[in-house]
Amino acid sequence: MAGVMHIDWQGDSALCAWIDGQQVAMLDISKRADEVTVNMLFVKPPFRRRGIGGALLRRLLQRHPQAAAACSDPRLRALLDKTT
């Protein structure tokens, strides 16, 4: 990976990853009561397979541990299983 990755929350519903000032990934969530739903996880193609998606999910689970139980997308579920 060129540069250092920085992850931060954009408001309450999006988590973004940045490398050298360029946004390279985004995790979008919805919250309702105690339920958290992952709507989308996107990593720009040149930055895939580098652990960025997993890093975003780990940061999500730090703030919302219940998100792991509610994930129904098989690809996200597999990534979550690797992450936790």
Secondary structure, 3 states (H helix, E strand, C coil): CCCCEEEEEECCCEEEEEECCEEEEEEEEEEECCEEEEEEEEECHHHCCCCHHHHHHHHHHHHCHHHHCCCCCHHHHHHHHHHC
